[in-house]
Amino acid sequence: MLDHLGVIGPRHCLPSPFDVTGLAVGSIGAALLAVLELGSVRARTAVPSASLHSLHASLAFRSEHYLRPIGFEMAALWDPIAGDYECADGFIRLHTNYAHHRDAALRVLGVPAEREAVAEVVRTWEGERLESEIRSGGGCAAVYRSADQWSAHPIGRALSTQLLVERRLLSTRAHVERRPLSTQTPVRMESRAAEGRSGDEANHPRRTVTEGRHALPLSGIRVLDLTRVIAGPVGTRFLAAYGADVLRIDPPGFEEHPVLLLDATAGKRRAFLDLRTTAGKATLAALLEEADVLVHGLRPDALPRLGFDFERLAREFPHLVRIGLSAYGDEAGASNWRGFDSLVQMATGIARRGQEVYATPGPKPLPAQALDYSTGYLAAAATCRALTDRISDGAVTVTKMSLARMAQHLASLGEVGDVNVELPSPTDIEPFLENAETQFGEVWRVRLPGSIDGVAPSLDIPAGPLGVDPPGFPDTLR
């Protein structure tokens, strides 16, 4: 498949000792290849070619930095309390972009939301103790570790034995029939013949994804999106651009960061659903029955606590392709490790190595939220590969990935980056921007990276606020 992707542009576009540009090209390239393969299998046509510019891929990894609103103000990227702090034995990073995480950190520290007050108290704490207390209190923090310290940590050791993209076979053609899926008209729910199946199975009709000509490679594919922030939303936005019906679910009243709403919600329907209630859980079960794909970014214990454990999902929804993303994986001890890209860079030694290379007074992160973006694009690739497998031989899989494992992968590539390359200039950036309508107003944003011959991706649902749609897929709401 690699010979179907052409890559042009500079070898290094972002300054770092690590190969951030290579990570961008590799993960986005994988997503493009997986989309074109799925499209060719569904349409029974030859595999087309795709192309990708390395600068475009690199800009896509920093897309939040290049959003430009027209006629309205954009919120700051970071909460005033978020950031790196000196503690008694090094540094710690607090992530406070969400109010409940900020409140949790402030409760532990016993100070008001004033940066100087936070800094003064943090200096009296040992890093690992403060990290543990904030996490136990429902907040997000990461102490400053070296790569060797992370490798010796139980979670780091466990993740190092795993594949970057872990896939597990759930079921075979015995559970998923090869039957054409109409993508030009509303998809029908039809029962399969009950012959040869148990009574429980006979009473659960399944949608199946198979071949046939399609307007876009993922037309008619239903994706239930239970993700937030960057990684998951970037992956599901990519799927939406190539035709998937993506429904994002959030708890009532949840407030995503305003900057992320401007970009990552494009192409998706967005609904609120209270999964703590009996009615909400019943609606989620109905959505899982209708969906082809579930992408979730919940911590490993979250779905089981809601009553949707691994065994139930496999038993009641054997047709469902599942993609699970997390910050630190599902190893023992990681259940309360809430995490974000910037925290994982601190925990795994990336920020410390950046400080050593650049001789900065404090932690030096990557020039992009590269762990988030690469995980997101690989999640899109994994989704398409899983759908192709489902069509080709009836195999249904569950895939899991984590930001921390991605950090280990990036480090394993070696320090082959260019620390002296300059960040792209406005002149460099301009050819890769597009003007787009959002429900907040017009913006300039980075275009979807890459192209596939004969395919015109489209994010035809404008980006906007959460909870504006009913919790259902379009053809089931009529």
C-alpha positions as CSV (number, residue, x, y, z in Angstrom):
1,M,0.0,0.0,0.0
2,L,2.9,2.4,0.6
3,D,3.5,2.9,-3.1
4,H,0.0,4.5,-3.3
5,L,1.1,7.5,-1.1
6,G,3.4,10.2,-2.4
7,V,5.1,12.5,0.1
8,I,6.7,15.8,-0.8
9,G,8.1,18.7,1.2
10,P,11.0,19.2,3.7
11,R,12.2,16.4,5.9
12,H,11.9,18.6,9.0
13,C,9.3,21.3,9.5
14,L,9.1,21.7,13.3
15,P,12.0,22.2,15.6
16,S,12.7,19.3,18.0
17,P,15.3,16.7,18.7
18,F,12.5,14.2,18.1
19,D,11.1,13.4,14.7
20,V,7.8,15.3,15.0
21,T,7.6,15.9,11.3
22,G,8.1,12.2,10.6
23,L,5.4,11.3,13.2
24,A,3.0,13.7,11.5
25,V,3.7,12.4,8.0
26,G,3.5,8.8,9.2
27,S,0.3,9.0,11.2
28,I,-1.6,11.1,8.6
29,G,-0.2,9.0,5.8
30,A,-1.5,5.9,7.5
31,A,-5.0,7.4,7.8
32,L,-5.0,8.4,4.1
33,L,-3.9,4.9,3.1
34,A,-6.5,3.2,5.3
35,V,-9.3,5.4,3.8
36,L,-8.4,4.8,0.2
37,E,-8.1,1.0,0.9
38,L,-11.5,0.9,2.5
39,G,-13.0,3.0,-0.3
40,S,-11.6,0.7,-2.9
41,V,-12.9,-2.4,-1.1
42,R,-16.4,-1.0,-0.7
43,A,-16.6,0.3,-4.3
44,R,-14.8,-2.8,-5.8
45,T,-12.4,-0.5,-7.7
46,A,-8.7,-0.2,-8.0
47,V,-6.9,1.4,-5.1
48,P,-6.3,5.1,-6.0
49,S,-3.3,7.2,-5.1
50,A,-2.9,9.7,-2.2
51,S,-0.5,12.6,-1.6
52,L,0.7,14.5,1.4
53,H,2.9,17.5,1.9
54,S,5.2,17.3,5.0
55,L,4.6,21.0,5.9
56,H,0.8,20.5,5.6
57,A,1.0,17.5,7.9
58,S,3.2,19.5,10.4
59,L,0.7,22.4,10.3
60,A,-2.2,20.0,11.0
61,F,-0.3,19.0,14.2
62,R,-0.4,22.6,15.3
63,S,-3.8,23.5,13.9
64,E,-5.1,25.2,17.1
65,H,-2.3,27.7,16.8
66,Y,-3.4,28.8,13.3
67,L,-7.1,29.3,13.9
68,R,-8.0,32.9,13.0
69,P,-11.5,34.1,13.8
70,I,-13.1,36.7,11.5
71,G,-15.1,39.3,13.4
72,F,-15.1,37.7,16.9
73,E,-12.5,37.0,19.6
74,M,-11.0,33.6,20.3
75,A,-10.4,32.4,23.8
76,A,-6.8,31.8,25.1
77,L,-5.4,28.3,24.5
78,W,-4.5,27.9,28.2
79,D,-6.2,28.6,31.5
80,P,-4.1,31.1,33.5
81,I,-3.4,28.5,36.2
82,A,-2.3,25.8,33.8
83,G,1.4,25.3,33.3
84,D,4.7,24.1,34.8
85,Y,5.7,24.9,38.4
86,E,8.8,24.4,40.5
87,C,8.2,22.0,43.3
88,A,10.5,21.0,46.2
89,D,12.4,18.4,44.1
90,G,11.9,19.4,40.4
91,F,8.9,20.5,38.3
92,I,5.3,19.5,38.0
93,R,2.7,20.5,35.4
94,L,-0.9,21.3,36.3
95,H,-3.6,21.0,33.6
96,T,-6.5,23.3,34.5
97,N,-8.2,24.0,31.2
98,Y,-11.4,22.4,32.5
99,A,-13.0,24.1,35.5
100,H,-13.5,20.8,37.5
101,H,-9.8,20.0,37.1
102,R,-8.8,23.5,38.1
103,D,-11.0,23.3,41.2
104,A,-9.6,19.9,42.2
105,A,-6.0,21.2,42.1
106,L,-6.9,24.3,44.0
107,R,-8.7,22.3,46.7
108,V,-5.5,20.2,47.3
109,L,-3.3,23.3,47.4
110,G,-5.8,25.3,49.5
111,V,-5.3,28.5,47.5
112,P,-7.4,30.8,45.3
113,A,-7.2,30.8,41.5
114,E,-4.1,33.1,41.5
115,R,-1.0,31.9,39.7
116,E,1.5,33.4,42.2
117,A,-0.4,31.9,45.1
118,V,-0.4,28.5,43.4
119,A,3.4,28.8,42.6
120,E,4.2,29.6,46.2
121,V,2.5,26.6,47.7
122,V,3.6,24.2,45.0
123,R,7.2,24.9,45.9
124,T,6.6,23.4,49.3
125,W,5.4,20.0,47.9
126,E,7.4,17.0,46.7
127,G,6.4,16.4,43.1
128,E,5.2,12.8,43.2
129,R,3.2,13.4,46.4
130,L,1.4,16.4,44.9
131,E,0.8,14.5,41.7
132,S,-0.8,11.7,43.6
133,E,-2.9,14.0,45.8
134,I,-4.2,16.0,42.8
135,R,-5.1,12.9,40.9
136,S,-6.8,11.3,43.8
137,G,-8.8,14.5,44.2
138,G,-10.1,14.4,40.6
139,G,-7.5,16.7,39.0
140,C,-4.8,16.4,36.4
141,A,-1.0,16.8,37.1
142,A,2.2,15.2,36.0
143,V,5.6,15.3,37.7
144,Y,8.7,15.9,35.7
145,R,10.4,12.6,34.9
146,S,13.3,11.5,32.8
147,A,12.9,8.8,30.2
148,D,14.8,6.4,32.4
149,Q,12.5,7.1,35.3
150,W,9.5,6.5,33.1
151,S,10.9,3.3,31.8
152,A,11.3,2.1,35.4
153,H,7.8,3.2,36.4
154,P,5.3,0.2,36.5
155,I,3.0,1.8,33.9
156,G,6.0,2.7,31.7
157,R,7.3,-0.9,31.9
158,A,3.9,-2.4,31.1
159,L,3.3,-0.1,28.1
160,S,6.7,-0.9,26.7
161,T,5.7,-4.5,26.2
162,Q,2.6,-3.5,24.1
163,L,2.2,-2.7,20.4
164,L,1.6,0.9,19.5
165,V,-1.8,-0.1,18.1
166,E,-3.2,-3.1,20.1
167,R,-5.9,-5.0,18.2
168,R,-8.0,-7.9,19.6
169,L,-10.3,-10.1,17.6
170,L,-13.9,-10.0,18.9
171,S,-15.9,-12.0,16.5
172,T,-15.9,-13.5,13.0
173,R,-18.3,-13.9,10.1
174,A,-20.5,-16.1,12.3
175,H,-21.6,-12.8,13.9
176,V,-21.3,-10.3,11.0
177,E,-22.9,-11.1,7.7
178,R,-21.6,-9.7,4.4
179,R,-24.6,-7.8,3.1
180,P,-24.6,-4.6,1.0
181,L,-25.1,-1.4,2.9
182,S,-26.9,1.4,1.0
183,T,-25.2,4.7,1.4
184,Q,-27.3,6.8,-1.0
185,T,-30.5,6.3,0.9
186,P,-31.3,5.8,4.6
187,V,-29.9,2.5,5.9
188,R,-32.4,0.0,6.9
189,M,-32.3,-2.3,9.9
190,E,-33.0,-5.8,8.8
191,S,-33.0,-9.1,10.7
192,R,-30.8,-11.9,9.4
193,A,-32.2,-15.3,9.0
194,A,-32.3,-16.9,12.4
195,E,-31.2,-20.3,11.1
196,G,-28.2,-21.6,12.9
197,R,-28.2,-18.9,15.6
198,S,-29.3,-18.7,19.2
199,G,-32.6,-17.1,20.1
200,D,-30.8,-14.1,21.7
201,E,-28.8,-13.6,18.6
202,A,-31.8,-14.0,16.3
203,N,-33.6,-11.1,18.1
204,H,-30.7,-8.6,17.6
205,P,-30.6,-7.3,13.9
206,R,-27.2,-6.0,12.9
207,R,-26.2,-3.4,10.3
208,T,-23.3,-4.7,8.2
209,V,-20.8,-2.7,6.2
210,T,-19.9,-4.2,2.9
211,E,-19.1,-3.2,-0.7
212,G,-21.0,-1.1,-3.3
213,R,-20.4,2.2,-4.9
214,H,-20.3,5.2,-2.5
215,A,-20.2,8.9,-2.7
216,L,-17.3,9.0,-0.3
217,P,-15.2,6.2,1.1
218,L,-17.1,6.2,4.5
219,S,-20.5,7.2,3.3
220,G,-23.2,5.5,5.4
221,I,-20.8,4.4,8.2
222,R,-22.1,5.4,11.6
223,V,-19.5,6.5,14.2
224,L,-20.5,7.1,17.8
225,D,-17.9,9.5,19.2
226,L,-17.4,9.6,23.0
227,T,-14.1,11.6,22.9
228,R,-13.0,15.1,23.9
229,V,-10.1,17.5,23.6
230,I,-7.8,16.6,20.6
231,A,-6.9,13.0,19.9
232,G,-10.3,11.4,19.5
233,P,-12.0,14.4,18.0
234,V,-9.3,14.8,15.4
235,G,-9.6,11.2,14.4
236,T,-13.4,11.3,14.1
237,R,-13.3,14.6,12.2
238,F,-11.1,12.9,9.7
239,L,-13.7,10.1,9.4
240,A,-16.5,12.6,9.0
241,A,-14.6,14.4,6.2
242,Y,-14.6,11.2,4.2
243,G,-18.3,10.6,4.6
244,A,-18.9,9.0,8.0
245,D,-22.0,10.0,10.0
246,V,-20.3,11.0,13.3
247,L,-22.4,11.6,16.4
248,R,-20.5,13.2,19.3
249,I,-22.0,12.5,22.8
250,D,-21.2,14.7,25.8
251,P,-22.7,14.9,29.3
252,P,-25.3,17.7,29.7
253,G,-23.6,21.0,30.5
254,F,-20.1,19.9,29.6
255,E,-18.0,22.8,28.3
256,E,-15.3,21.9,25.8
257,H,-12.5,24.4,25.4
258,P,-13.8,27.1,23.0
259,V,-10.8,26.9,20.7
260,L,-11.3,23.2,20.2
261,L,-15.0,23.7,19.4
262,L,-14.0,25.9,16.4
263,D,-12.1,23.1,14.7
264,A,-12.6,19.6,16.0
265,T,-16.4,19.7,16.0
266,A,-16.6,20.3,12.3
267,G,-18.5,17.6,10.3
268,K,-20.2,16.1,13.3
269,R,-23.6,16.1,14.9
270,R,-23.4,16.9,18.6
271,A,-25.7,15.7,21.4
272,F,-25.9,15.7,25.2
273,L,-26.7,12.5,27.0
274,D,-26.7,11.8,30.7
275,L,-25.2,8.4,31.0
276,R,-25.7,8.4,34.8
277,T,-29.5,7.9,34.3
278,T,-31.4,4.8,33.3
279,A,-32.9,6.6,30.3
280,G,-29.5,7.8,29.2
281,K,-28.0,4.3,29.4
282,A,-30.9,2.9,27.4
283,T,-30.4,5.5,24.7
284,L,-26.6,4.7,24.6
285,A,-27.5,1.0,24.1
286,A,-29.8,1.9,21.2
287,L,-27.1,4.0,19.7
288,L,-24.5,1.2,20.0
289,E,-27.0,-1.1,18.2
290,E,-27.3,1.4,15.4
291,A,-23.6,2.3,15.1
292,D,-20.8,0.6,13.1
293,V,-18.0,2.1,15.2
294,L,-17.5,3.3,18.8
295,V,-14.6,5.6,19.4
296,H,-14.2,6.5,23.0
297,G,-11.5,8.4,25.0
298,L,-12.7,7.4,28.4
299,R,-10.5,6.2,31.1
300,P,-10.4,2.4,31.2
301,D,-12.8,2.0,34.1
302,A,-15.4,4.5,32.8
303,L,-17.5,2.3,30.5
304,P,-17.7,-0.6,33.0
305,R,-18.8,1.8,35.7
306,L,-21.7,2.9,33.4
307,G,-22.7,-0.7,32.9
308,F,-21.0,-1.3,29.5
309,D,-18.1,-3.5,30.3
310,F,-16.0,-5.4,27.7
311,E,-18.1,-8.6,28.0
312,R,-21.5,-6.8,27.6
313,L,-20.3,-4.9,24.6
314,A,-19.0,-8.1,22.9
315,R,-22.1,-10.0,23.8
316,E,-24.8,-7.5,22.8
317,F,-23.1,-5.6,20.0
318,P,-20.9,-8.1,18.2
319,H,-21.0,-6.1,15.0
320,L,-19.4,-3.0,16.7
321,V,-15.9,-2.0,15.8
322,R,-14.4,-0.4,18.9
323,I,-11.5,2.1,19.2
324,G,-10.4,3.0,22.7
325,L,-8.0,5.9,23.4
326,S,-6.5,6.9,26.8
327,A,-3.7,8.9,28.2
328,Y,-1.8,6.1,30.1
329,G,-3.4,2.9,28.9
330,D,-5.4,0.4,30.9
331,E,-2.7,-1.0,33.1
332,A,-3.2,-1.6,36.8
333,G,-2.7,1.7,38.6
334,A,-3.6,3.9,35.7
335,S,-7.3,4.1,36.3
336,N,-7.2,7.5,38.0
337,W,-4.4,8.9,35.8
338,R,-6.4,11.6,33.9
339,G,-4.1,12.9,31.3
340,F,-3.5,15.2,28.4
341,D,-0.7,15.5,25.8
342,S,1.2,18.1,27.8
343,L,1.1,16.0,30.9
344,V,2.2,12.8,29.1
345,Q,5.2,14.7,27.7
346,M,6.2,15.6,31.3
347,A,5.6,12.1,32.7
348,T,7.5,10.2,30.0
349,G,10.7,12.3,29.8
350,I,10.0,14.2,26.5
351,A,9.8,17.6,28.2
352,R,12.9,16.9,30.3
353,R,14.9,15.8,27.2
354,G,13.8,19.0,25.5
355,Q,15.1,21.1,28.4
356,E,18.5,19.3,28.2
357,V,18.9,19.8,24.5
358,Y,17.8,23.4,24.4
359,A,19.3,24.3,27.8
360,T,16.1,26.0,28.9
361,P,15.5,26.9,32.6
362,G,12.4,24.7,32.7
363,P,10.7,21.8,30.8
364,K,10.7,22.1,27.1
365,P,7.8,20.3,25.3
366,L,7.4,19.4,21.7
367,P,6.4,22.2,19.3
368,A,3.0,20.5,18.9
369,Q,0.5,18.4,20.8
370,A,2.1,15.7,18.7
371,L,1.0,12.7,20.9
372,D,-2.6,13.8,20.6
373,Y,-2.6,14.4,16.9
374,S,-0.7,11.3,16.0
375,T,-2.9,9.1,18.2
376,G,-6.0,10.7,16.6
377,Y,-4.9,10.1,13.0
378,L,-3.9,6.6,13.8
379,A,-7.3,6.0,15.4
380,A,-8.8,7.0,12.1
381,A,-6.5,4.6,10.3
382,A,-7.4,1.8,12.8
383,T,-11.1,2.4,12.3
384,C,-10.8,2.1,8.5
385,R,-8.6,-0.9,8.7
386,A,-11.1,-2.6,11.1
387,L,-14.0,-1.8,8.7
388,T,-12.0,-3.2,5.8
389,D,-11.4,-6.4,7.8
390,R,-15.1,-6.6,8.6
391,I,-15.9,-6.5,4.9
392,S,-13.2,-8.8,3.8
393,D,-13.5,-11.7,6.2
394,G,-16.2,-10.7,8.8
395,A,-13.6,-10.0,11.5
396,V,-14.7,-7.5,14.2
397,T,-11.9,-6.1,16.3
398,V,-11.3,-3.8,19.3
399,T,-8.3,-1.5,19.2
400,K,-6.7,0.4,22.0
401,M,-4.0,3.1,21.9
402,S,-2.6,5.5,24.5
403,L,-0.7,8.8,24.4
404,A,2.0,7.4,26.7
405,R,2.7,4.5,24.4
406,M,2.9,7.0,21.5
407,A,5.4,9.0,23.5
408,Q,7.5,5.8,23.9
409,H,7.2,5.2,20.2
410,L,8.4,8.7,19.3
411,A,11.4,8.3,21.6
412,S,12.2,5.0,20.0
413,L,12.6,6.6,16.7
414,G,15.7,8.3,18.0
415,E,16.7,12.0,18.2
416,V,16.8,12.4,14.4
417,G,14.9,15.7,14.4
418,D,16.3,19.2,13.6
419,V,16.6,21.4,16.7
420,N,17.5,24.5,14.5
421,V,14.7,24.5,12.0
422,E,12.4,27.6,12.4
423,L,8.7,27.3,13.0
424,P,6.7,27.9,9.8
425,S,6.2,31.6,8.9
426,P,2.9,33.2,8.0
427,T,4.0,33.0,4.3
428,D,4.7,29.2,4.7
429,I,1.3,28.7,6.3
430,E,-1.0,30.6,4.0
431,P,-1.3,28.1,1.2
432,F,-2.6,25.4,3.6
433,L,-5.4,27.5,5.1
434,E,-9.0,27.7,4.2
435,N,-11.9,29.9,5.0
436,A,-14.7,28.1,6.8
437,E,-18.1,28.9,8.3
438,T,-18.7,27.9,11.9
439,Q,-21.7,28.5,14.2
440,F,-19.6,31.2,15.9
441,G,-18.6,33.0,12.7
442,E,-16.1,32.7,10.0
443,V,-12.6,31.4,10.6
444,W,-9.4,30.7,8.8
445,R,-8.2,27.2,9.6
446,V,-5.7,24.5,8.4
447,R,-7.3,22.5,5.6
448,L,-7.6,18.7,6.0
449,P,-4.1,17.4,5.3
450,G,-3.5,15.2,2.3
451,S,-5.5,14.3,-0.8
452,I,-6.8,11.1,-2.5
453,D,-7.3,11.0,-6.2
454,G,-10.9,11.4,-7.3
455,V,-12.1,12.0,-3.7
456,A,-13.3,15.4,-2.4
457,P,-13.6,15.2,1.4
458,S,-16.1,17.6,3.0
459,L,-16.8,18.8,6.5
460,D,-20.3,19.9,5.6
461,I,-21.6,20.4,9.2
462,P,-20.2,23.6,10.5
463,A,-18.2,23.5,13.8
464,G,-20.2,24.8,16.7
465,P,-21.3,24.3,20.3
466,L,-22.1,21.0,21.9
467,G,-25.5,19.5,22.5
468,V,-27.3,21.1,19.6
469,D,-28.6,17.9,18.1
470,P,-30.8,15.0,19.3
471,P,-29.0,11.8,20.3
472,G,-29.5,9.8,17.2
473,F,-28.2,9.1,13.7
474,P,-29.8,11.1,10.9
475,D,-31.8,8.3,9.2
476,T,-33.1,7.0,12.5
477,L,-34.5,10.4,13.6
478,R,-37.0,10.7,10.7
